[in-house]
Amino acid sequence: MIKKIIKEIPYSLKIKRAVYGKLSDASLKQNVVMLHTGRCGSQVLGNMLNERKDFHWAGEIFEPHMAKKVSVKDFNKEVSNERRKKIAANFGFEVKRLDQLHMNPNCLNMKPQELVVELQKLINIKFILLERKNYLRRAISAQLGRDKKTWHSVKKSNSLSKTFIDIEKFETGIKKQPLLELFESMEENFQIFKQILPNNALLITYEDDILQDPRKAYHKICDYVGVNLDNVTPKLKRTNPFEVHQLISNYDEVKDLLVGTKFEWMLFD
């Protein structure tokens, strides 16, 4: 009804946007941010939340800056502009929390603590820390996505595709680095955010809360942000539902690298 009224206002587009923005400001009850590394189930959760009338889930709002290598000048304005595109009580967005991704100088240009400080300036901010424990599977998913130029699917995959994992120069965002170095940095990054986020932040784990049924994570989020549950069905399917050794063309090389390290279990999970 509100949207219909706005459309009928005989004013310029600029005025309409201003009115829409004011209504969005008045409707907002809380902000929600999901911090993750990519390839960890954020898309399926975001899609489910965005089906709700009381939610505007904007996803990875800083990805265009990442692609264009343009630093964000005004964090709060960037968030506000995205939020004002839809009138809803709850606004959610995502930040890829690695230095190689949205945190890098050509995007947010922030350290973890700086990001948290900026986020805490938002109205009633709620934090979701999303983790994918198996860094190797995340790396495989990222590389296969680059290979196939396909990141998500609404159909269950029955077609096996293999990929080469460069253990010396694996690409993540703006950086290519040794695979073990990447895994160490991901582990360190998670622990940093876990320590600096408020005690009431929600921890979601891909393997425990999304892999078998994303509705488990969705229900946790709904409870955390204080909205009623509804019958939302996840539309996206797993893109690589195969064993690790089936997915890597240079599996023996990767195995030799990880055996004897704390990441060895990732080969067989």
N, C-alpha and C positions, 0 to 999 in steps of 0.2 A: 504494500500500500504506500509506504513512504517513498519507495523508488518511483512509483507511478506518479505521485504528486510532484516529485522533483522534475521528472521528465516534462511535465505539463507547464512548469514555470517558464514564462516567456522572456527569459533573460539570456545573457550571453553564456557561453560555455564556462568562462572563468567564474562567473557568479554562481552557476550551478555547482561547480566543483567546490566552491567555498561553502555553499549551503550543505552539500553532501558531507564535506569535511567536518562541519560543526555538528551535524547529526551523528557522525561517526564518533567524534570526541565525546559527545554526551552519552552515547550508548556503551562506550568502553567500560568494562569492569576490571579487567586484568589482562596483563601481557604474559605470554608463555614463550620461553626460548628453549630450543632443543640443541644441545651441543654434541656434535658427533664427528666422525672422520670420513663419512661417505661410505657407500657400499655396506651399510649395516642395518637396513630396514627402515630408514627414516621416511622414504617415499611412501611406502605402504601405510605407515601410521599417519602421515600428513594427509594423504588422500582420504582416509577414514574420518579424520577429524574435520576435514573441509566439507564433508557431506552434511554436517550438522548446521542447522540454521543459526545456532548461537555461537558459531565459530568461524573465524576467518583465518585459515592457515595459509600463509604466504610462501612457505617453503624457504629455499636458499636465496634470500633477497639480495645477497652480496655477490652472487655468482656472475652477474654481468660485469661487475668491477673486476673480478678475477679474470674473466675472459678478455677484457679490454686492457688489463693491466693499468687500471685507473684507481688511485687511492681514494677512499671514502673521506670526504672533507667534513661532513657533519653527520655523525652517527645517529643522533636523535632525530634529525630531520629525515634521514633516509628511512628509518623505521616508521616514523609518522606518515610519510608519503605513501608507503606501502599499506599501512593500516587503513588509511582513509579511502582505499579503493572499495571497501565493503563495510556495511554497517553491521556490526556484531558486538556482542558483549565480551567476547574473548578473541584476542588476536595472538596468533602464534607464528613464529618464524624460526629459522635454523641458521646455525653458524658452524662451519667446518673448522674445528678447533685446533688443527695442526698448523705449525709455522709455515709448512709448505703450501697450505691451502688458504683459507680466508684470512688468516692472521698475518699473512706476509705483507711486506712493505708496499706492494702494488695493489693492495686491497684494503683491509682494515688497518694494517700497520700497527698492531697492538700486541702487547704481551698479555698472558692470561689474566693477571691481576687487573690490568687496565680495562680489559673487556668486561670483567665482572663489575667493576666500578661503574662503567657506562651503563650496563644493563640494569643495575640497581637504581638508576635514576628514573627508570620507567615505572609507570603506575602498577602497583601490586604485581610485581614481576615474580613469576614462578620458573624454576629451573629444572630442566630434564637433562640428565647426563646419560647419553646413550653409548654403550660400549659393545664392540664386537671383539670377543676374547681371542678368536683365532685370526691372528694377523695374516697368516699365510693365505687363508681362504679369502680374506678381504683383498689381498694383493692379486690373487687369481681372478677374482670377480672384476677388479679394476682393469686388469690387463685384457681380459676377455671383452670387456665393454669397449675398450679402445680398439681392439682387433675387429670386432663385429659392428662397432658404432651403434650398438644397441644396449641400453642400460636397464630397461625394464620390460616386462612382458605380462600380458594378461592371460597367457596360455602356459600350461605346464610344459616345460622343455623336455622333449624325449630325444633330442638330437645332441650328441656329444661333440663338443669342440675342445681341442687342445690348444694351449698357448705356451709360449716360451717365457720363462721368468728369468729376467736378467739379474743375477745375484750380485753383480758388481755395480750396475747403474740402473737400479729400478726407479721408474718415474712415478713421482707423487706430486701433483701440482706443478710448482715452479722448480722442483728439485729432482735430480737424479742422484741416488746414493746407494751404497751397499745395502743389501737386503737386511742383514743383521743390524746395521746402524738404524735403518728405518724402524724395525721392530722395537729396538731399545727406545727410540724417541717417542714412539706411540705409547709405550708402557709408561714412560716418564710423564708424558703429557696428560695421560689419564689420571695418574696419581696427583699431579699438580692441581688439576681442576677438582678432583675429589676433595682435596684439602681446603681449597679456597672458596668453594661454593658454600652457601648457607646450609646449615644442618638439615633443613627440611627439603633440600633438593631431592628430586626423584631419580633413582638409578634404574635404568632399563638395560637389560642385557639381551643382545640379539639371540644368543644360543638358548637362553632360558625363557624369554618372553615373546619372541617373534618367530623364530625358526619353525616351530611346529604349528603354531596358531597365533597370528598377529593380534587376534582379539584379546589375548591375555594382556599384552602390553597396552592395548587401547583401553581396556577396562581399568588398568592401573592409572593411566593418565586421566581418565574421566573422574575417577575417585580423587585423585590428587588435586585437580583443578576445581573440583566441586560441581560437576555437571552430571545430570542424570544419564544413565546408560540408555542406549537405543540399539536397535537391531541393524547395525552396520556390518556389511560383509566385505572382507578384503577382496579387492579385485586383482591385485598383482600376485604373480606366482614366482617361485624361485627360478632364477635364470640358469643356475648351475647345480642341479641336484645329483651330483655324482661324487665318487670318491676322489680324494686329492690326487692320488697317483694316476687316475684316469684323465685328469685335467691338465697336467703339466707335461709338455713334450720332453723337457730336460729334467725329469723327476729325479733321476739318480744324482745329478749335480746338486739339486736343491736338498735332497736327502743327506748327502755327504756334508753339506754346509750346516744343517740343523742338528744332526745327530750329535749327542753329547752336550747340547746347549739346553737352556731352560725352555726353548721354543720347540724342542723335538716332538712333543705331543701333538703339535699342530699338523704334523704329517699324517697322522692316523685318526684324527677326529672328524 
